[in-house]
Amino acid sequence: MRRLPLPLAGLALALAGCAPALTPPPAASAVAPPADWRTALPTDGAAIDSRWWSAFGDPRLTALVEQARANNSDLAIAAARVAEARAQERVARSLLWPNLSLSGQGAEARSVNAFGQPTESFAAQPVFQASYEIDLFGRNAAAREAARANAAAVAAAREAATLSVSSAAASGYITLLALDARRQLLAETLTSRSEALRLARSRAEAGYTSQLELRQAEAEYQATAQQIPTIEAAIARQENGLSLLVGDTPHAIARGEGFAALAVPPVPAVLPSELVRRRPDIAQAEYALAATDANLRAARAQFLPQVRLAASAGAVISSALGDPISIWSVGGSILAPIFSGGRLQGEFDAATAQRDQAAFAYRKTVLTAFREVEDQMAVIDRFNAQEQALMAQRAAVADALRHATNRYRAGYSPYLEQLDAQRSLLGVDLALIQLRADRLNAYVALYQALGGGAPAA
């Protein structure tokens, strides 16, 4: 085997010193967690269970969430993307190993010799070949690390999608039960409106009241009746959406004990410093940053020489030979870039910019995570005061309705005062249902913002 000329080896080493220097991520992309939350957590906070949705105390809700986690179409797509990324990682890993192959050539022929006689001959040449690139400057290792980090980022994206689907299923079920409660309240209100309409009709027929009060009672009855089909349509749409979420055709969703039976879960005790390792989207952004950093190292290695070794061994087998003849070859090559018209520098600059983008994307993801947790804790912290004000308003409106009803029946006030009080009471009761639904959904959003029940892998 001939050695490479010394000038060529020296040129390769000189080119190795021409590679651009790696720069660290921008200092402005760094982010540190705050020492504590802006909204104080309760002292009795507990750790989040891995099946946090069971804290709402409804087996039907639990079954729905687990069905969505098992059958959701988006999660199936995410799982396939994970398999694809891991396969690409195996492809990148293969660059660090020798490439072995076996080839063979064979032929059989019939011809006429110089004496005019037919002759038959055969020949075969099996060859075993091996090639290997010595990864002196880490180009292939960087490509493998980039593929590994990308596979981890895709796996973290799948965890983020799973958490999102779990939260959507829990929130959708809570919203469905709230719609059921609104429908039940409207049905009960319609029954009372029907009784009021019957009373107004009998009083009008007896001449105790005018037709105005009768028409007002009819109008109020119909105003309540027309809200029920709207709620029923919303219930059907909510069931259809949940059916799609669990990977099924539209169907009725089984309910538990009802909206009032849903439990309010505790506020989890999670410190800001723990959030970074809990959120799968933060893990995804971190792995994406690691992948771009590895790609940057691979782009720098493109400026450096590539050393390849090759060897082959085989035999020549022929009917013209008494014995097979062995053949072999061993060699190597160095490929060093000299001029590329700025292509390599452009690729390196693009890889640097992509790394910086990933660094700022990581910072934004972390800051968004802290903002989402703070938003939900601020909302939850103020629900008690809002509920107390609504309950006080309901007590006042209910008392006003009682007085208005008594005054109307005694003939001291017109029917319109009773109607106004009834409308106010219905509005407050609907607001209480919505407030409870908002509170429960805020807990779902808080669990999602905190990254679910377990730290991200």
C-alpha positions as CSV (number, residue, x, y, z in Angstrom):
1,M,0.0,0.0,0.0
2,R,1.4,3.4,-1.0
3,R,1.6,6.1,1.5
4,L,0.0,9.5,0.9
5,P,2.5,12.1,-0.1
6,L,3.7,14.2,2.8
7,P,2.6,17.5,1.1
8,L,-1.0,16.2,0.7
9,A,-1.1,15.2,4.4
10,G,0.3,18.6,5.4
11,L,-2.3,20.3,3.2
12,A,-5.1,18.4,5.0
13,L,-3.8,19.4,8.4
14,A,-3.5,23.0,7.3
15,L,-7.1,23.0,6.0
16,A,-8.2,21.7,9.4
17,G,-7.1,25.0,10.9
18,C,-9.3,26.9,8.5
19,A,-12.6,25.8,10.0
20,P,-14.7,28.6,11.6
21,A,-15.0,28.8,15.3
22,L,-18.2,27.7,17.1
23,T,-20.0,30.5,19.0
24,P,-22.2,29.9,22.1
25,P,-25.9,30.7,22.1
26,P,-26.9,34.3,22.5
27,A,-26.7,35.5,26.1
28,A,-30.2,37.0,25.7
29,S,-31.7,33.5,25.2
30,A,-30.9,32.4,28.8
31,V,-33.7,32.1,31.2
32,A,-33.9,31.4,35.0
33,P,-37.0,30.3,36.9
34,P,-38.3,32.7,39.5
35,A,-37.8,31.9,43.2
36,D,-41.5,31.5,43.9
37,W,-44.9,31.9,42.3
38,R,-46.5,35.3,42.1
39,T,-49.7,33.9,43.5
40,A,-49.1,32.1,46.8
41,L,-49.9,28.4,46.8
42,P,-51.9,26.9,49.7
43,T,-49.9,25.3,52.4
44,D,-51.8,21.9,52.1
45,G,-50.9,21.4,48.4
46,A,-50.2,17.9,47.3
47,A,-48.1,16.2,44.6
48,I,-49.9,15.6,41.3
49,D,-50.9,12.0,40.7
50,S,-50.0,10.4,37.4
51,R,-53.7,9.9,36.8
52,W,-54.6,13.5,37.8
53,W,-57.9,13.4,36.1
54,S,-59.2,10.9,38.6
55,A,-59.1,13.7,41.3
56,F,-62.4,15.0,39.9
57,G,-64.1,12.0,41.4
58,D,-66.0,10.9,38.3
59,P,-65.3,7.4,37.0
60,R,-66.9,8.3,33.7
61,L,-64.5,11.2,33.3
62,T,-61.6,8.9,34.1
63,A,-62.7,6.3,31.5
64,L,-63.2,9.0,28.9
65,V,-59.7,10.4,29.4
66,E,-58.1,7.0,29.3
67,Q,-60.0,6.1,26.1
68,A,-58.8,9.3,24.5
69,R,-55.2,8.5,25.5
70,A,-55.5,5.1,24.0
71,N,-57.5,5.8,20.7
72,N,-56.9,9.4,19.7
73,S,-55.9,9.8,16.1
74,D,-53.5,12.6,16.7
75,L,-51.7,10.5,19.3
76,A,-51.4,7.6,16.8
77,I,-49.8,10.0,14.3
78,A,-47.4,11.3,17.0
79,A,-46.5,7.7,17.8
80,A,-45.7,7.0,14.2
81,R,-43.5,10.2,14.1
82,V,-41.6,8.8,17.1
83,A,-41.0,5.5,15.2
84,E,-39.8,7.5,12.2
85,A,-37.4,9.6,14.2
86,R,-35.9,6.6,15.9
87,A,-35.4,4.9,12.6
88,Q,-33.6,8.0,11.3
89,E,-31.4,7.8,14.4
90,R,-30.4,4.3,13.5
91,V,-29.5,5.5,10.0
92,A,-27.3,8.2,11.5
93,R,-25.7,5.8,13.9
94,S,-24.8,3.5,11.0
95,L,-22.3,6.1,9.7
96,L,-20.0,5.3,12.6
97,W,-19.6,1.6,11.5
98,P,-17.8,0.0,8.6
99,N,-19.8,-0.8,5.5
100,L,-19.4,-4.4,4.5
101,S,-20.7,-5.9,1.2
102,L,-20.3,-9.0,-0.9
103,S,-20.5,-9.1,-4.6
104,G,-20.0,-11.9,-7.2
105,Q,-19.7,-12.1,-10.9
106,G,-20.1,-15.3,-12.9
107,A,-20.4,-16.3,-16.6
108,E,-20.5,-19.4,-18.7
109,A,-19.8,-19.4,-22.4
110,R,-19.7,-21.7,-25.4
111,S,-17.3,-20.7,-28.3
112,V,-15.3,-22.1,-31.2
113,N,-11.5,-22.5,-30.9
114,A,-8.9,-22.0,-33.6
115,F,-9.3,-25.6,-34.6
116,G,-13.0,-25.2,-35.2
117,Q,-14.0,-27.2,-32.2
118,P,-16.7,-26.0,-29.8
119,T,-15.5,-25.3,-26.2
120,E,-17.3,-24.4,-23.0
121,S,-15.9,-22.3,-20.3
122,F,-17.0,-20.7,-17.0
123,A,-15.6,-18.0,-14.8
124,A,-16.6,-16.5,-11.4
125,Q,-15.2,-13.7,-9.2
126,P,-16.6,-13.4,-5.7
127,V,-15.4,-10.2,-3.9
128,F,-15.8,-9.2,-0.3
129,Q,-15.5,-5.4,0.2
130,A,-15.2,-3.2,3.3
131,S,-15.1,0.6,3.6
132,Y,-14.8,2.9,6.6
133,E,-14.6,6.6,7.3
134,I,-12.4,7.6,10.1
135,D,-14.4,10.2,12.0
136,L,-11.4,12.2,13.0
137,F,-13.3,15.5,13.4
138,G,-16.6,14.2,14.7
139,R,-18.8,14.9,11.7
140,N,-20.6,11.6,11.8
141,A,-20.8,11.6,15.6
142,A,-22.4,15.0,15.5
143,A,-24.9,13.8,12.9
144,R,-25.8,10.9,15.2
145,E,-26.2,13.2,18.2
146,A,-28.5,15.4,16.2
147,A,-30.6,12.5,15.1
148,R,-30.7,11.2,18.7
149,A,-31.8,14.7,20.0
150,N,-34.4,15.0,17.3
151,A,-35.8,11.6,18.2
152,A,-36.0,12.7,21.9
153,A,-37.7,16.0,20.8
154,V,-40.3,14.0,18.8
155,A,-40.9,11.7,21.8
156,A,-41.4,14.8,24.0
157,A,-43.8,16.2,21.5
158,R,-45.8,13.0,21.7
159,E,-45.9,13.4,25.5
160,A,-47.1,17.0,25.1
161,A,-49.8,15.9,22.7
162,T,-50.9,13.2,25.2
163,L,-51.2,15.8,27.9
164,S,-53.1,18.1,25.6
165,V,-55.6,15.3,24.6
166,S,-56.0,14.3,28.3
167,S,-56.8,17.9,29.3
168,A,-59.2,18.3,26.3
169,A,-61.1,15.2,27.2
170,A,-61.4,16.2,30.9
171,S,-62.4,19.8,30.0
172,G,-64.8,18.6,27.4
173,Y,-66.5,16.2,29.8
174,I,-66.8,19.0,32.4
175,T,-68.3,21.3,29.8
176,L,-70.8,18.6,28.8
177,L,-72.0,18.2,32.4
178,A,-72.3,21.9,32.7
179,L,-74.5,22.0,29.6
180,D,-76.6,19.2,31.2
181,A,-77.0,21.3,34.3
182,R,-78.1,24.3,32.2
183,R,-80.6,22.2,30.4
184,Q,-82.0,20.8,33.7
185,L,-82.2,24.4,35.1
186,L,-84.1,25.6,32.0
187,A,-86.4,22.6,32.2
188,E,-87.2,23.4,35.8
189,T,-87.7,27.1,35.0
190,L,-90.0,26.2,32.1
191,T,-92.1,24.2,34.5
192,S,-92.4,27.2,36.8
193,R,-93.1,29.4,33.8
194,S,-95.8,27.0,32.8
195,E,-97.5,27.2,36.2
196,A,-97.3,31.0,36.0
197,L,-98.8,31.0,32.6
198,R,-101.7,28.7,33.8
199,L,-102.3,31.1,36.7
200,A,-102.2,34.2,34.5
201,R,-104.6,32.5,32.0
202,S,-107.1,31.6,34.8
203,R,-106.9,35.1,36.3
204,A,-107.4,36.7,32.8
205,E,-110.4,34.4,32.1
206,A,-111.9,35.3,35.5
207,G,-111.4,39.0,34.7
208,Y,-109.0,39.6,37.6
209,T,-106.2,40.7,35.3
210,S,-105.8,42.2,31.8
211,Q,-104.7,40.4,28.6
212,L,-101.4,42.2,29.0
213,E,-100.3,40.1,31.9
214,L,-101.4,36.9,30.1
215,R,-99.3,37.9,27.0
216,Q,-96.3,38.7,29.2
217,A,-96.6,35.3,30.8
218,E,-96.8,33.6,27.4
219,A,-93.8,35.6,26.1
220,E,-91.7,34.6,29.1
221,Y,-92.7,31.0,28.8
222,Q,-91.7,31.0,25.1
223,A,-88.5,32.9,25.8
224,T,-87.4,30.1,28.2
225,A,-88.7,27.3,25.9
226,Q,-86.6,28.5,22.9
227,Q,-83.4,28.3,25.0
228,I,-83.7,24.5,25.5
229,P,-83.2,23.5,21.8
230,T,-80.1,25.7,21.7
231,I,-78.7,23.9,24.8
232,E,-79.6,20.5,23.3
233,A,-77.8,21.4,20.1
234,A,-74.7,22.4,22.1
235,I,-74.9,19.1,24.0
236,A,-75.0,17.2,20.7
237,R,-72.0,19.1,19.3
238,Q,-70.1,18.6,22.6
239,E,-70.7,14.8,22.4
240,N,-69.6,14.7,18.8
241,G,-66.4,16.6,19.6
242,L,-65.7,14.2,22.5
243,S,-66.4,11.2,20.2
244,L,-63.8,12.4,17.7
245,L,-61.4,13.0,20.6
246,V,-61.6,9.4,21.7
247,G,-61.3,8.1,18.1
248,D,-64.9,7.1,17.5
249,T,-67.8,8.0,15.4
250,P,-70.4,10.5,16.9
251,H,-72.3,8.9,19.8
252,A,-73.8,9.7,23.1
253,I,-71.3,10.1,26.0
254,A,-72.0,8.3,29.2
255,R,-72.3,10.5,32.3
256,G,-71.5,9.9,35.9
257,E,-73.4,11.2,38.9
258,G,-73.8,14.7,37.4
259,F,-72.3,18.1,37.4
260,A,-72.8,18.8,41.1
261,A,-71.0,15.6,42.1
262,L,-67.7,16.7,40.5
263,A,-65.0,17.2,43.1
264,V,-62.7,20.2,43.2
265,P,-59.2,18.8,43.2
266,P,-56.4,20.3,45.3
267,V,-53.9,22.9,44.0
268,P,-50.7,21.0,43.4
269,A,-47.6,21.9,45.3
270,V,-45.0,22.5,42.5
271,L,-42.2,24.9,42.7
272,P,-41.1,27.1,39.8
273,S,-37.8,25.4,39.7
274,E,-39.5,22.0,39.1
275,L,-41.6,23.3,36.1
276,V,-38.7,23.1,33.6
277,R,-38.3,19.4,34.1
278,R,-42.0,18.6,34.2
279,R,-43.3,20.2,31.0
280,P,-42.9,18.0,27.9
281,D,-43.0,21.0,25.6
282,I,-40.0,22.5,27.4
283,A,-38.2,19.1,27.1
284,Q,-39.1,19.2,23.4
285,A,-37.6,22.7,23.0
286,E,-34.5,21.6,24.9
287,Y,-33.9,18.6,22.7
288,A,-34.5,20.7,19.6
289,L,-31.8,23.1,20.8
290,A,-29.5,20.2,21.3
291,A,-30.2,18.9,17.8
292,T,-29.4,22.2,16.2
293,D,-26.2,22.5,18.2
294,A,-25.1,19.1,16.9
295,N,-26.0,20.1,13.4
296,L,-23.8,23.2,13.9
297,R,-20.9,21.0,14.8
298,A,-21.6,18.8,11.8
299,A,-21.6,21.9,9.5
300,R,-18.2,23.0,10.9
301,A,-16.8,19.5,10.3
302,Q,-17.6,19.9,6.6
303,F,-14.6,22.3,6.4
304,L,-12.3,19.5,7.7
305,P,-10.7,16.6,5.8
306,Q,-12.5,13.3,5.5
307,V,-10.4,10.2,5.7
308,R,-11.7,7.0,4.2
309,L,-10.3,3.4,4.2
310,A,-11.3,0.7,1.7
311,A,-10.3,-2.9,1.4
312,S,-11.5,-5.8,-0.8
313,A,-10.6,-9.5,-1.0
314,G,-11.8,-12.2,-3.4
315,A,-10.9,-14.9,-5.8
316,V,-10.9,-15.6,-9.5
317,I,-12.3,-19.0,-10.4
318,S,-12.1,-20.1,-14.1
319,S,-12.1,-23.3,-16.1
320,A,-8.9,-21.9,-17.7
321,L,-7.1,-22.0,-14.4
322,G,-6.0,-25.0,-12.5
323,D,-6.6,-23.4,-9.2
324,P,-8.5,-20.3,-8.0
325,I,-6.4,-17.1,-7.8
326,S,-6.9,-14.9,-4.7
327,I,-7.1,-11.1,-5.2
328,W,-7.1,-8.3,-2.7
329,S,-6.6,-4.6,-2.4
330,V,-6.2,-2.1,0.5
331,G,-6.3,1.7,0.2
332,G,-7.2,5.0,1.7
333,S,-8.1,8.5,0.6
334,I,-8.3,12.0,2.0
335,L,-10.9,14.4,0.8
336,A,-10.3,18.1,1.8
337,P,-12.4,21.0,0.6
338,I,-10.4,23.8,-1.1
339,F,-13.0,26.0,-2.8
340,S,-16.8,25.7,-2.7
341,G,-17.9,29.2,-3.7
342,G,-19.1,30.0,-0.2
343,R,-21.4,27.0,0.1
344,L,-19.8,25.6,3.2
345,Q,-19.7,29.0,5.0
346,G,-23.3,29.6,4.0
347,E,-24.3,26.2,5.5
348,F,-22.4,26.9,8.7
349,D,-24.0,30.4,9.0
350,A,-27.4,28.9,8.5
351,A,-26.8,26.2,11.1
352,T,-25.6,28.9,13.5
353,A,-28.8,30.9,12.9
354,Q,-30.9,27.8,13.4
355,R,-29.2,27.1,16.7
356,D,-29.9,30.7,17.8
357,Q,-33.5,30.4,16.8
358,A,-33.9,27.2,18.8
359,A,-32.3,28.9,21.8
360,F,-34.8,31.8,21.7
361,A,-37.6,29.3,21.1
362,Y,-36.6,27.5,24.2
363,R,-36.6,30.7,26.2
364,K,-40.1,31.6,24.9
365,T,-41.4,28.1,25.7
366,V,-40.1,28.4,29.3
367,L,-41.5,31.9,29.8
368,T,-44.9,30.8,28.3
369,A,-45.0,27.9,30.7
370,F,-44.5,30.2,33.7
371,R,-47.1,32.6,32.4
372,E,-49.7,29.8,31.9
373,V,-49.2,28.5,35.4
374,E,-49.5,32.0,36.9
375,D,-52.6,32.7,34.8
376,Q,-54.5,29.7,36.1
377,M,-53.4,30.2,39.7
378,A,-54.5,33.8,39.6
379,V,-57.9,32.7,38.2
380,I,-58.3,29.9,40.8
381,D,-57.3,32.2,43.7
382,R,-60.1,34.6,42.9
383,F,-62.9,32.1,42.3
384,N,-63.9,32.0,46.0
385,A,-64.6,35.8,46.1
386,Q,-66.5,35.6,42.9
387,E,-68.6,32.7,44.1
388,Q,-69.4,34.4,47.4
389,A,-70.6,37.5,45.5
390,L,-72.8,35.4,43.2
391,M,-74.3,33.5,46.1
392,A,-75.1,36.8,47.9
393,Q,-76.6,38.1,44.7
394,R,-78.7,35.0,44.4
395,A,-80.0,35.2,47.9
396,A,-81.0,38.8,47.3
397,V,-82.6,38.1,44.0
398,A,-84.5,35.1,45.4
399,D,-85.8,37.2,48.2
400,A,-86.8,39.9,45.8
401,L,-88.7,37.3,43.7
402,R,-90.5,36.1,46.9
403,H,-91.6,39.7,47.7
404,A,-92.6,40.4,44.1
405,T,-94.7,37.2,43.9
406,N,-96.5,38.0,47.2
407,R,-97.1,41.6,46.1
408,Y,-98.4,40.4,42.7
409,R,-100.8,37.9,44.2
410,A,-102.0,40.4,46.7
411,G,-102.7,42.9,43.8
412,Y,-100.1,45.5,45.0
413,S,-97.8,45.3,42.0
414,P,-98.0,44.4,38.3
415,Y,-96.8,41.1,36.9
416,L,-93.8,42.8,35.3
417,E,-92.0,43.0,38.7
418,Q,-92.3,39.3,39.2
419,L,-91.1,38.7,35.7
420,D,-88.0,40.8,36.2
421,A,-87.2,39.0,39.4
422,Q,-87.6,35.6,37.7
423,R,-85.3,36.6,34.9
424,S,-82.7,37.9,37.3
425,L,-82.8,34.7,39.3
426,L,-82.4,32.6,36.2
427,G,-79.5,34.7,35.1
428,V,-77.7,34.3,38.4
429,D,-78.3,30.5,38.5
430,L,-76.9,30.2,35.0
431,A,-73.9,32.3,36.1
432,L,-73.3,30.0,39.0
433,I,-73.2,26.9,36.7
434,Q,-70.8,28.7,34.4
435,L,-68.6,29.8,37.4
436,R,-68.4,26.2,38.6
437,A,-67.5,25.0,35.1
438,D,-64.9,27.7,34.8
439,R,-63.4,26.7,38.1
440,L,-63.1,23.0,37.3
441,N,-61.7,23.8,33.8
442,A,-59.2,26.1,35.4
443,Y,-57.9,23.2,37.5
444,V,-57.6,21.1,34.3
445,A,-55.7,23.9,32.7
446,L,-53.5,24.2,35.8
447,Y,-52.6,20.5,35.7
448,Q,-51.8,20.8,32.1
449,A,-49.7,23.9,32.7
450,L,-47.8,22.1,35.4
451,G,-46.9,19.3,33.0
452,G,-49.3,16.6,34.1
453,G,-48.6,14.0,36.7
454,A,-45.0,13.1,36.1
455,P,-41.7,14.9,35.2
456,A,-41.0,14.9,31.5
457,A,-38.5,12.1,30.4
